Amino acid sequence: MIDLKGKVAIVTGGSRGIGAEIARLLGSLGAKVAVNYNRSAEQAEALVAEIKENGSDALAFQADVSSLPAAEALVAAAKEKWGTVDILVTSAGMNWDGTIWKMTAEQWQKVIDVDLTGTFNYIRSCAPIFREQKWGRIITITSINGLRGKFGQTNYSAAKGGVIALTKAAAKDLGKYQVTSNSVAPGFILTEMGEAMPDEFKQIAINEGVMKKAGLPIDVANLVGFLASDAGGHITGEVIKVDGGQYI
């Protein structure tokens, strides 16, 4: 059984969707969880209360992931509260779709700032702690569209592809300090955002997968829990798809 008792985790974008399910699972495995959110304060506080009710500790932290000073402050606050940080999960992300001939500079930059730069900001902020204690887990949430590209998502695909390269480079930088760095690439997952998609687009995504069904946030969270644990301690620099065969 996976046991994360005594570990401290930070989950960016932890108030909703995949991030919330990851935070919930890590808490259920015994980790203390810092739940990062930007605007969803009510959801973040509700999740913190749930984690506490289930026997672990948690705190909600507001921060725009695209700000490095905000990331440094959040990491410092978690360390001050619990003594260290052991696990980083970067789940915060956004999309702002448009075909490349219509995409504005603002659309491009905003998605890059949140999805790619936001991931760097938290890895950069946690790396000195992981390096000093000679143990750490970095788990970035990318997308199968960062591997294959997606029509109307040049910004998102580029950002998520960048996350993959960033994750692999971090694995090389930090490996000798017994820090693992892996990326999880979901396919179509039935989050609130997925539920809100028009039925025809949901069905197209479902039909792409060989299992002919949408994934659930817990499917992603289960893999994150494994990678965060000692059981995943000899896996690094990998991109693992959770997509029901949507990519193949």
N, C-alpha and C positions, 0 to 999 in steps of 0.2 A: 504493500500500500504506500502511496506517495505521502510523505509527511514533510510539511514546510514549517513546523513549529520552530519558533525562534528566528525565522527569516523575516526580513522587511522588504516589502514590494512597493514599487511605484507603478501605477497604471495611468498613462495619459489617455485622455478621452474616455475616462472610466465611468462616466455617469450614465451612458446610454449604450444600447446596442451590444456589439461584440465586446467593447471595453468593459461594460458593466458586468457582463457574464464572466469575463476573465477575473475581474476584481472579486466577484462573488465566489468563484471557485477557489481562488488563491486563499481567500479568507477561510473558506470551509476546510482547507487543507492545513490551516494553522498559522498562515502568514499574517503579519500586521500589514495593512494595506493603506497607502496614500492614494486616494481617489482624486485624480486631477479632472477639473472641468473648466470650461470657459464661461458658458452662459446658463447651463442647466443646474443651477444651485439646488433647486428643490429635489431633483432626481438624485443628485450626488448625496445630499444629506439623508435621503430615504435609504439609499444603498448602504451608507455608513451605519445607520441604525440597524439595518438588517444583519450586516456582518457582525456587529457587536452583540446582537441578540443571539447569534449562532456561536458565540464564544471566543471570537478573536477581537482584535482592536483595529480601528480604522479612523481615518480623518479625511475630510474633504478639503482640497486646496484649489482655489481659483487661480488660473494662470493661462495666458495666451501662449500656446506652445511655440509660436514663431518668435518669441522674445527670449534671448539667451539669459539676460539678467533675471527674468521671471523663472526660468528653469533652474538656474543656480539657487535662487531663493527657495524654491520648493524643495529641492534636494537637501539644502541646508536645514530647512525646517523639519523634514522627515528624520534626518540624522540627529538633530537636537532632541527630537521627541523620543526616538527609539534607539539611538546610539550608533546606527549604521544604516546602510542601504545594501541589500543583497541582490535584488531582482528588479530589473527594469523592463516593463512592457510598454512599447510605444504604439498605442492604438488610436491616438487622435488623428483624424484625417477629414478631408472634405473633397468634394468634387464640384466642378462648375463647368459643365460640358458645353461643347460647341465644336463645330467642324473647324479645321485649321484655317480655312480662308475667312472665317468669321470671328475667330477667337481674338479677344482684345488682349492688350498687354496686361491689363489688370486681372483678367481671368487667369492668364498664364502665371503671373507672379504670385497671386494669392494662393493658388494650389501648391506651387513650389514651396512657398514660405511655410505653409502649414504642414504639408505631408512630408517634404524632404528636409527642409531646414529645421522644422520642429523635431524630427527624429534625431538629427545631429545634435541639437541643443541639449537633449536629455542624455544622449550617450556621452557627450562631452562633459556634462556636469557630473555624471556618475563614475566616469572612467577613473579619476584619481582615487576615489574610495575603493573601487574594485581592485585597482592596481596595488594599493597599499595593503589591503587585507588578503590579497592573493586568492580571491574567490568572488565570482559574480556571474550573473546570468543576464544577458541582453537578448530580448525577444522582440523583434520588430514585426509589425503587421503590415504586410505589403498586399499584393493582389495578383491573381493570375494575369490581370491586364498589364502588370509591370513586366511580365514575361513575354506576352504575345502582342501587346498593343491592342487598342480598341477604337473602333470608329467613333469619332466625336469626343475622344478623350485624350488628345495629344498631351495636354498638361498633366492629367492624372496618370497616364501611362508612363510619361517621362519621370514624374516624381516617384512613382512606385518602383520603377526600374532603378532609379537612383538609390532608393532605400535598400534594394537588394545589394548593389555594389558597395554602399556604405557599410552594410552589415557584414559583408565578407571582408572588407578592409579592416573593420574593427576586430574581427576574429583574428586577423594576422597581428594587429598591433598588440592585442591583449592576451593572446593565447598563452604566452610563457608565464603569465600571472594567474593561470588556471581560471580564466574568464572565458565563458563560451558566448558566442554571438550567432544567433540563428534568426531566420526570417520565416514567418508563416504566411502562406499565400492563399487566402480564401477565394473560392469562386462565388457563385450567387448564394448569399446567406439571407435567410428570412428575418431581417431586422425590421424596425419600424420604417426605415427608409425603403427596404425591399417590399414591404407590404403596401407602401404607398405607390409603387410603380403600377402603370397600367397593366391590366391582366395579360395583354398580348405580349408585352415585353418580358414579363415574368415567365411566361410560357416559353418564349424563345430561349431564355437563359436556362430554364429547366431542361428543355429538350437538347441543349448542347451537352449535358452530362450523360454519361452512360447509365447512371443509376436512375435518371428521370425523376429526380426530386430535388427540392431546395434543401440546402444545408441549414442548420440551426446554430445560433451563437455558441451553444454548449459544445458543438463539434469542434469549433476553433479553440474554445477554452480548455478542453480536455488535452489537446496537444500542447498548449502553452504550459499547463500544469506539469506535464511530463518533462518538457524541456527546462523548466525552472527547478526541477528536483535533481537529487543526486543520480537518479536513474538515467537522466539525459546528459550526464557529465562528460561523456566522451564524444558528444556530437557538437560540432561547431562549423561555422561557415556554410551551413546548409540552407536551402530554400525548400520548404516542405509544403506541398499543396494540400488544401482541404477543400475539395471541389466536386466530389462525387464523379470524378472523371470528366469534368467539363473541359479541361485543357487538352486532353489527349485526342 
